[in-house]
């Protein structure tokens, strides 16, 4: 199993809303009421940009959820396995974890999580059925979604082609 050059990371790939809810619904719901203390992204130092193939880490006062997408519809959610103080060693890339890489994530830091939703893409394209994870706060939100083989982040309202499944 490919670990993305991240020590102790073992993604568990799931497909579809039902699989994600069965595997992680209760634990995602349990994050509600906790503040977001840190968000980590892997940064490509040479290109000075987010390396979106690696998982997005969101730490809610010691409970860290690790979200990653690959291929057309694979979603992995793992918990407390990645230490962002450890190096990322993937091929010849110069990669490092950064908690200050995205200003819109930094705005959410310290805010208490209000709800968690799974967004299911309902468009008529090859992404149909892809699952995104949305975290709602009193003053903003972040959605980690599949950009067809890597992660994407959005901070505004969801696309109307997403079917929303509230977990709280």
Protein Blocks (a to p, Z undefined) as FASTA:
>chain_A
ZZhhpghiacdddedjklmmmmmmmmmmmmgopacfbdcddddfklopacfkbccdddee
hiacddddehjlpccddehkbcfkbccdehjbccdddfklbmklmmmgopacfbdcdddd
fbfbfkgoiacdddddfbbcdddddehhiacddfbdcdfkbccddfZZ
